[in-house]
Protein backbone atom coordinates (compact mmCIF):
# COMPACT_ATOMS: atom_id res chain seq x y z
CA UNK A 1 0.00 0.00 0.00
CA UNK A 2 1.36 3.41 -0.94
CA UNK A 3 1.91 5.97 1.79
CA UNK A 4 -0.78 8.65 2.18
CA UNK A 5 0.08 12.09 0.83
CA UNK A 6 1.91 14.33 3.26
CA UNK A 7 0.01 17.32 4.61
CA UNK A 8 1.09 20.59 3.05
CA UNK A 9 0.33 24.19 3.85
CA UNK A 10 -1.36 24.98 0.52
CA UNK A 11 -3.19 28.26 1.01
CA UNK A 12 -3.83 29.53 4.52
CA UNK A 13 -6.03 32.13 6.19
CA UNK A 14 -6.71 33.31 9.71
CA UNK A 15 -9.95 32.00 11.21
CA UNK A 16 -10.56 33.90 14.45
CA UNK A 17 -6.91 33.56 15.42
CA UNK A 18 -6.33 29.97 14.21
CA UNK A 19 -4.44 29.24 10.98
CA UNK A 20 -6.56 27.18 8.58
CA UNK A 21 -4.91 25.50 5.59
CA UNK A 22 -6.97 24.77 2.49
CA UNK A 23 -6.95 23.94 -1.21
CA UNK A 24 -9.06 25.73 -3.81
CA UNK A 25 -8.86 23.98 -7.17
CA UNK A 26 -10.94 23.71 -10.29
CA UNK A 27 -13.71 25.84 -11.72
CA UNK A 28 -17.48 25.71 -11.49
CA UNK A 29 -20.00 25.52 -8.66
CA UNK A 30 -18.15 25.13 -5.34
CA UNK A 31 -18.22 22.05 -3.14
CA UNK A 32 -16.54 22.12 0.28
CA UNK A 33 -14.86 18.91 1.50
CA UNK A 34 -14.54 18.34 5.27
CA UNK A 35 -12.37 15.41 6.37
CA UNK A 36 -12.66 12.92 9.21
CA UNK A 37 -11.05 12.83 12.64
CA UNK A 38 -7.23 12.48 12.75
CA UNK A 39 -7.09 12.77 8.96
CA UNK A 40 -6.51 15.79 6.70
CA UNK A 41 -7.59 17.02 3.30
CA UNK A 42 -4.78 15.21 1.49
CA UNK A 43 -5.41 11.80 3.05
CA UNK A 44 -9.20 11.94 3.08
CA UNK A 45 -9.87 13.59 -0.28
CA UNK A 46 -6.94 14.28 -2.58
CA UNK A 47 -5.23 10.92 -2.08
CA UNK A 48 -8.49 8.99 -2.58
CA UNK A 49 -9.30 10.64 -5.91
CA UNK A 50 -12.06 12.99 -4.82
CA UNK A 51 -10.45 16.15 -6.19
CA UNK A 52 -10.19 14.57 -9.63
CA UNK A 53 -13.67 13.01 -9.54
CA UNK A 54 -15.35 16.31 -8.72
CA UNK A 55 -13.26 18.43 -11.08
CA UNK A 56 -14.06 16.02 -13.91
CA UNK A 57 -17.76 16.92 -13.53
CA UNK A 58 -17.06 20.64 -13.50
CA UNK A 59 -16.87 21.41 -9.81
CA UNK A 60 -14.67 23.83 -7.91
CA UNK A 61 -13.19 21.93 -4.96
CA UNK A 62 -12.52 23.70 -1.67
CA UNK A 63 -11.00 21.42 0.98
CA UNK A 64 -9.67 22.47 4.37
CA UNK A 65 -7.63 20.94 7.15
CA UNK A 66 -9.89 21.29 10.18
CA UNK A 67 -8.33 22.99 13.22
CA UNK A 68 -6.23 20.50 15.16
CA UNK A 69 -5.39 18.60 11.97
CA UNK A 70 -2.91 18.60 9.11
CA UNK A 71 -1.28 21.92 8.33
CA UNK A 72 -3.84 23.98 10.26
CA UNK A 73 -3.34 25.39 13.74
CA UNK A 74 -3.48 22.95 16.64
CA UNK A 75 -4.97 24.45 19.83
CA UNK A 76 -4.70 22.14 22.85
CA UNK A 77 -7.74 23.56 24.67
CA UNK A 78 -11.01 21.65 24.02
CA UNK A 79 -12.86 24.97 24.28
CA UNK A 80 -11.16 26.02 21.03
CA UNK A 81 -12.63 23.07 19.12
CA UNK A 82 -16.04 21.45 18.76
CA UNK A 83 -18.36 21.02 15.73
CA UNK A 84 -19.88 24.50 16.08
CA UNK A 85 -16.44 26.15 16.10
CA UNK A 86 -15.29 24.01 13.17
CA UNK A 87 -18.47 24.88 11.25
CA UNK A 88 -17.68 28.55 11.86
CA UNK A 89 -14.23 27.91 10.34
CA UNK A 90 -15.95 26.68 7.17
CA UNK A 91 -18.15 29.77 7.04
CA UNK A 92 -15.14 32.03 7.52
CA UNK A 93 -13.35 30.16 4.71
CA UNK A 94 -16.34 30.77 2.41
CA UNK A 95 -16.22 34.45 3.38
CA UNK A 96 -12.46 34.53 2.74
CA UNK A 97 -13.03 33.13 -0.77
CA UNK A 98 -16.09 35.29 -1.50
CA UNK A 99 -18.40 32.27 -1.78
CA UNK A 100 -22.00 32.94 -0.75
CA UNK A 101 -23.26 29.35 -0.85
CA UNK A 102 -21.76 25.93 -1.56
CA UNK A 103 -22.49 22.24 -1.59
CA UNK A 104 -20.83 20.41 1.31
CA UNK A 105 -19.37 16.91 1.55
CA UNK A 106 -18.23 15.74 4.97
CA UNK A 107 -16.98 12.37 6.14
CA UNK A 108 -17.24 11.06 9.73
CA UNK A 109 -16.22 14.02 11.91
CA UNK A 110 -16.58 16.10 8.75
CA UNK A 111 -20.14 14.82 8.41
CA UNK A 112 -20.81 15.91 11.99
CA UNK A 113 -19.46 19.37 11.10
CA UNK A 114 -21.67 19.41 8.00
CA UNK A 115 -24.67 18.68 10.23
CA UNK A 116 -23.70 21.68 12.34
CA UNK A 117 -23.54 23.81 9.20
CA UNK A 118 -27.03 22.69 8.22
CA UNK A 119 -28.56 23.76 11.53
CA UNK A 120 -26.41 26.82 12.32
CA UNK A 121 -25.73 28.23 8.83
CA UNK A 122 -28.38 26.79 6.46
CA UNK A 123 -28.17 29.84 4.19
CA UNK A 124 -24.52 29.01 3.34
CA UNK A 125 -25.26 25.40 2.32
CA UNK A 126 -27.07 24.25 -0.80
CA UNK A 127 -26.96 20.44 -0.69
CA UNK A 128 -25.04 18.32 1.81
CA UNK A 129 -23.53 14.84 1.75
CA UNK A 130 -23.06 13.25 5.16
CA UNK A 131 -20.63 10.38 4.63
CA UNK A 132 -19.65 7.87 7.32
CA UNK A 133 -22.46 9.20 9.48
CA UNK A 134 -25.28 7.57 11.43
CA UNK A 135 -27.05 8.03 14.75
CA UNK A 136 -23.97 6.95 16.75
CA UNK A 137 -22.00 9.89 15.34
CA UNK A 138 -24.61 12.34 16.61
CA UNK A 139 -25.07 10.80 20.04
CA UNK A 140 -22.57 10.40 22.84
CA UNK A 141 -19.58 9.06 20.95
CA UNK A 142 -18.67 5.48 21.83
CA UNK A 143 -15.20 5.24 23.39
CA UNK A 144 -14.78 9.04 23.27
CA UNK A 145 -12.92 9.21 26.57
CA UNK A 146 -10.81 6.15 25.77
CA UNK A 147 -9.77 7.57 22.39
CA UNK A 148 -8.75 10.89 23.93
CA UNK A 149 -6.83 9.12 26.69
CA UNK A 150 -5.05 6.93 24.13
CA UNK A 151 -3.99 10.01 22.18
CA UNK A 152 -2.57 11.58 25.34
CA UNK A 153 -0.65 8.47 26.43
CA UNK A 154 3.14 8.63 26.50
CA UNK A 155 3.43 5.90 23.86
CA UNK A 156 1.37 3.28 22.09
CA UNK A 157 2.56 0.50 24.41
CA UNK A 158 0.68 2.19 27.24
CA UNK A 159 -2.64 1.97 25.36
CA UNK A 160 -4.66 -1.18 25.98
CA UNK A 161 -8.08 -0.10 24.73
CA UNK A 162 -8.45 -1.55 21.17
CA UNK A 163 -10.35 1.39 19.65
CA UNK A 164 -7.98 3.82 21.34
CA UNK A 165 -4.99 1.95 19.91
CA UNK A 166 -6.51 2.09 16.42
CA UNK A 167 -6.99 5.85 16.54
CA UNK A 168 -3.58 6.41 18.14
CA UNK A 169 -1.91 4.35 15.41
CA UNK A 170 -3.73 6.21 12.64
CA UNK A 171 -2.94 9.62 14.12
CA UNK A 172 0.72 8.69 14.55
CA UNK A 173 0.98 7.62 10.91
CA UNK A 174 -0.19 11.09 9.92
CA UNK A 175 2.29 12.69 12.36
CA UNK A 176 -0.62 14.51 13.97
CA UNK A 177 -0.47 16.71 17.06
CA UNK A 178 -1.77 14.11 19.52
CA UNK A 179 -2.71 16.56 22.25
CA UNK A 180 -4.62 18.75 19.80
CA UNK A 181 -6.46 15.68 18.51
CA UNK A 182 -7.30 14.66 22.07
CA UNK A 183 -8.72 18.14 22.62
CA UNK A 184 -10.84 17.75 19.48
CA UNK A 185 -12.15 14.40 20.67
CA UNK A 186 -13.06 15.79 24.08
CA UNK A 187 -14.86 18.76 22.50
CA UNK A 188 -17.55 16.84 20.60
CA UNK A 189 -20.88 16.96 22.47
CA UNK A 190 -24.01 14.91 21.77
CA UNK A 191 -26.26 16.52 19.17
CA UNK A 192 -29.95 17.27 19.63
CA UNK A 193 -31.35 15.18 16.77
CA UNK A 194 -34.70 16.98 16.95
CA UNK A 195 -32.98 19.98 15.31
CA UNK A 196 -32.71 18.00 12.06
CA UNK A 197 -36.48 18.25 11.48
CA UNK A 198 -36.04 21.91 10.55
CA UNK A 199 -33.39 21.22 7.86
CA UNK A 200 -34.84 22.04 4.43
CA UNK A 201 -31.67 21.37 2.39
CA UNK A 202 -31.38 18.24 0.26
CA UNK A 203 -29.15 15.72 2.06
CA UNK A 204 -27.51 12.45 1.07
CA UNK A 205 -26.52 10.13 3.93
CA UNK A 206 -23.88 7.52 3.01
CA UNK A 207 -22.32 4.73 5.07
CA UNK A 208 -20.60 1.43 4.45
CA UNK A 209 -22.65 -1.70 4.86
CA UNK A 210 -20.06 -3.07 7.31
CA UNK A 211 -19.59 0.21 9.20
CA UNK A 212 -20.27 -0.79 12.80
CA UNK A 213 -19.15 2.58 14.15
CA UNK A 214 -22.02 4.77 12.98
CA UNK A 215 -25.26 2.81 13.33
CA UNK A 216 -28.08 2.60 10.79
CA UNK A 217 -27.89 5.65 8.46
CA UNK A 218 -31.55 5.19 7.51
CA UNK A 219 -32.73 6.01 11.02
CA UNK A 220 -30.86 9.31 10.85
CA UNK A 221 -32.18 10.11 7.40
CA UNK A 222 -35.72 9.48 8.62
CA UNK A 223 -35.64 12.70 10.64
CA UNK A 224 -34.26 14.81 7.77
CA UNK A 225 -37.15 16.07 5.62
CA UNK A 226 -35.28 15.86 2.27
CA UNK A 227 -32.83 13.01 2.84
CA UNK A 228 -31.73 10.09 0.71
CA UNK A 229 -29.66 7.11 1.85
CA UNK A 230 -26.97 5.10 0.10
CA UNK A 231 -25.29 2.09 1.69
CA UNK A 232 -22.00 0.97 0.14
CA UNK A 233 -21.89 -2.85 0.44
CA UNK A 234 -18.89 -4.64 1.94
CA UNK A 235 -17.19 -1.46 3.17
CA UNK A 236 -16.46 -0.33 6.72
CA UNK A 237 -15.77 3.10 8.19
CA UNK A 238 -12.21 3.26 6.90
CA UNK A 239 -12.75 1.78 3.44
CA UNK A 240 -15.93 3.55 2.32
CA UNK A 241 -14.35 6.94 1.69
CA UNK A 242 -12.26 5.85 -1.30
CA UNK A 243 -14.80 3.47 -2.84
CA UNK A 244 -15.83 4.36 -6.43
CA UNK A 245 -19.47 3.63 -5.55
CA UNK A 246 -19.39 6.39 -2.95
CA UNK A 247 -18.06 8.82 -5.56
CA UNK A 248 -20.68 7.72 -8.08
CA UNK A 249 -23.48 8.26 -5.56
CA UNK A 250 -22.21 11.73 -4.66
CA UNK A 251 -21.70 12.81 -8.27
CA UNK A 252 -25.21 11.62 -9.17
CA UNK A 253 -26.78 13.33 -6.15
CA UNK A 254 -24.99 16.63 -6.71
CA UNK A 255 -25.88 16.44 -10.39
CA UNK A 256 -29.56 16.53 -9.36
CA UNK A 257 -29.51 18.59 -6.17
CA UNK A 258 -26.22 20.47 -6.26
CA UNK A 259 -25.32 24.00 -7.22
CA UNK A 260 -26.19 24.95 -10.79
CA UNK A 261 -23.63 26.56 -13.04
Secondary structure as GFF3:
##gff-version 3
##sequence-region A 1 261
A	DSSP	beta_strand	11	15	.	.	.	ID=ss1
A	DSSP	beta_strand	18	25	.	.	.	ID=ss2
A	DSSP	beta_strand	29	34	.	.	.	ID=ss3
A	DSSP	alpha_helix	41	41	.	.	.	ID=ss4
A	DSSP	pi_helix	42	46	.	.	.	ID=ss5
A	DSSP	alpha_helix	50	56	.	.	.	ID=ss6
A	DSSP	beta_strand	59	64	.	.	.	ID=ss7
A	DSSP	three_ten_helix	78	80	.	.	.	ID=ss8
A	DSSP	alpha_helix	83	97	.	.	.	ID=ss9
A	DSSP	beta_strand	102	107	.	.	.	ID=ss10
A	DSSP	alpha_helix	109	120	.	.	.	ID=ss11
A	DSSP	three_ten_helix	122	124	.	.	.	ID=ss12
A	DSSP	beta_strand	125	131	.	.	.	ID=ss13
A	DSSP	alpha_helix	135	138	.	.	.	ID=ss14
A	DSSP	alpha_helix	144	152	.	.	.	ID=ss15
A	DSSP	three_ten_helix	156	158	.	.	.	ID=ss16
A	DSSP	alpha_helix	162	173	.	.	.	ID=ss17
A	DSSP	alpha_helix	178	186	.	.	.	ID=ss18
A	DSSP	three_ten_helix	193	198	.	.	.	ID=ss19
A	DSSP	beta_strand	203	208	.	.	.	ID=ss20
A	DSSP	alpha_helix	217	221	.	.	.	ID=ss21
A	DSSP	beta_strand	227	232	.	.	.	ID=ss22
A	DSSP	alpha_helix	244	257	.	.	.	ID=ss23
###
